């Protein structure tokens, strides 16, 4: 299959405006402006079933449809705050195929009636995003941005913003708070961004990869896109593969490809190094429950991991071989979540603190069997009680490792004295 998103691997210098347009670039935007009304563009995206590639999987067309039709300021915000452990797909797109992201955002802006787009970069992307900002300048110079774009009655500006390396700002409402110059913490919802988003105006927040899917859909049609992937999860997906694999990196695959093929296939991960056995997989960085080999034949799709009680998320696959201590791995993830907690809600702020303290006690050799039960208790009390999903994600490494590898926990804790012994 020809690459749809990672086109720079097939087409040299596609980050340049002239090369991008020579290879069909901005034809999706021109077609939308010439042939379709804004509502028709939204309906095409809805029919194609482009689902959010940032992790939530919410249908993009449905999200666009929530924007009120009344006149007034509206905004498109591109979420490039790629902070999930093991995720590095959006960085490749903004650095090497930036115009496809810009074009997707502009099509969204036309569909919802916005006249301004913002991109919120992860703070550490300062170097990588220079290519994107250069692409913005080229787009302005060639009338792909600004007033009366390509001669049509559509005007839109595009602004860049850099975060400061806070994981929480990947959550859309915290991102909006940060973009407004406030402390990056989630908002209480409702109202949702579609009603009151950036500067309290209707706003669409979409992930970089999500928007990159839009131009080819407008050019080729919804039916073409639905022909890729599975019935409920259409289109291509960029998979970030890392950890104990021979060939780590980003891979663009049709939805429905199995996890086993991704990890062991010759054209993808090419297996586990040094002849070691596969042990476990984080299918979405630290945010989704760990799975074992029994889940590897599941399809890469938004529904594929449901029977294994895990999630596709952003498809950041971290492979672990037989040498990994799963209690240690869970503690490392909890340290991350504790460090990155914004502190706004008590369950996440206090829960991650105490989870890390208990893990430290167990790994130092001072734990007891009751500490394993305490880990479960604290994690379960956090579930469903946090202000945003990121707090609940912190429970995944705890509960899933205890479920699949209980013996590794109990081997580390002291056994209570038995009467008569």
GIBELBEL-V133222 format. One record per backbone hydrogen bond with DSSP energy under -0.5 kcal/mol. NH is the residue of the N-H (numbers start at 0). CO is the residue of the C=O. If there is no record, write none. Layout:
# GIBELBEL-V133222
((NH | CO) (NH | CO))
This chain:
# GIBELBEL-V133222
((6 | 4) (8 | 5) (9 | 6) (10 | 6) (11 | 9) (13 | 10) (15 | 12) (19 | 15) (20 | 16) (21 | 17) (22 | 18) (22 | 19) (23 | 20) (24 | 19) (26 | 23) (29 | 25) (30 | 26) (31 | 27) (32 | 28) (33 | 29) (34 | 30) (35 | 30) (35 | 31) (40 | 36) (41 | 37) (42 | 38) (43 | 39) (44 | 40) (45 | 41) (46 | 42) (47 | 43) (48 | 44) (48 | 45) (49 | 44) (50 | 48) (51 | 57) (54 | 51) (56 | 51) (59 | 49) (62 | 58) (63 | 59) (64 | 60) (65 | 61) (65 | 62) (66 | 63) (67 | 193) (74 | 201) (75 | 115) (76 | 203) (77 | 117) (78 | 76) (78 | 205) (79 | 77) (79 | 119) (81 | 79) (82 | 80) (86 | 83) (87 | 85) (91 | 87) (92 | 88) (93 | 89) (94 | 90) (95 | 91) (96 | 92) (99 | 96) (100 | 96) (101 | 97) (102 | 98) (103 | 99) (104 | 100) (105 | 101) (106 | 102) (107 | 103) (108 | 104) (109 | 105) (110 | 106) (111 | 107) (112 | 108) (113 | 108) (114 | 73) (115 | 73) (116 | 156) (117 | 75) (118 | 158) (119 | 77) (120 | 118) (120 | 160) (121 | 79) (124 | 121) (125 | 122) (128 | 124) (129 | 126) (130 | 127) (132 | 128) (133 | 129) (134 | 130) (135 | 131) (136 | 132) (137 | 133) (138 | 134) (139 | 135) (140 | 136) (141 | 137) (142 | 139) (143 | 138) (144 | 138) (145 | 155) (148 | 153) (149 | 142) (150 | 147) (151 | 148) (153 | 151) (155 | 145) (156 | 114) (158 | 116) (160 | 118) (162 | 120) (166 | 164) (168 | 165) (169 | 166) (170 | 167) (174 | 170) (175 | 171) (176 | 172) (177 | 173) (178 | 174) (179 | 175) (180 | 177) (181 | 176) (184 | 182) (194 | 191) (195 | 191) (196 | 200) (199 | 196) (200 | 197) (202 | 192) (203 | 74) (204 | 202) (205 | 76) (205 | 203) (207 | 78) (210 | 206) (211 | 207) (212 | 208) (212 | 209) (213 | 210) (214 | 210) (216 | 212) (216 | 213) (217 | 213) (218 | 214) (219 | 215) (220 | 216) (224 | 220) (225 | 221) (226 | 222) (226 | 223) (227 | 224) (229 | 232) (233 | 48) (234 | 224) (234 | 227) (236 | 252) (238 | 236) (238 | 250) (239 | 314) (240 | 238) (240 | 248) (241 | 239) (241 | 316) (243 | 318) (244 | 242) (245 | 268) (245 | 270) (246 | 268) (248 | 240) (250 | 238) (252 | 236) (252 | 250) (254 | 234) (255 | 299) (256 | 253) (258 | 297) (259 | 295) (261 | 257) (262 | 258) (263 | 259) (264 | 260) (267 | 264) (268 | 261) (269 | 264) (270 | 262) (274 | 271) (275 | 272) (278 | 319) (279 | 319) (280 | 290) (281 | 317) (282 | 280) (283 | 284) (284 | 281) (284 | 315) (286 | 283) (290 | 280) (294 | 291) (295 | 292) (297 | 294) (299 | 256) (300 | 298) (304 | 300) (305 | 302) (307 | 304) (308 | 305) (309 | 304) (314 | 311) (316 | 239) (316 | 314) (317 | 281) (317 | 315) (318 | 241) (318 | 316) (319 | 279) (321 | 276) (323 | 320) (325 | 323) (328 | 324) (329 | 325) (330 | 326) (331 | 327) (332 | 328) (333 | 329) (334 | 330) (335 | 331) (336 | 332) (337 | 333) (338 | 334) (339 | 335) (340 | 336) (340 | 337) (348 | 344) (349 | 345) (350 | 345) (350 | 346) (351 | 347) (352 | 348) (353 | 349) (354 | 350) (355 | 351) (356 | 352) (357 | 353) (358 | 354) (359 | 355) (360 | 356) (361 | 357) (362 | 358) (363 | 359) (364 | 361) (365 | 360) (366 | 360) (368 | 413) (370 | 367) (371 | 367) (371 | 368) (372 | 368) (373 | 369) (374 | 370) (375 | 371) (376 | 372) (377 | 373) (378 | 374) (379 | 375) (380 | 376) (381 | 377) (381 | 378) (382 | 378) (384 | 381) (385 | 381) (390 | 387) (391 | 387) (392 | 388) (393 | 389) (393 | 390) (394 | 391) (395 | 392) (396 | 392) (398 | 394) (399 | 395) (400 | 396) (401 | 397) (402 | 398) (403 | 399) (404 | 400) (407 | 404) (408 | 404) (408 | 405) (409 | 405) (410 | 406) (411 | 408) (412 | 408) (413 | 366) (420 | 417))
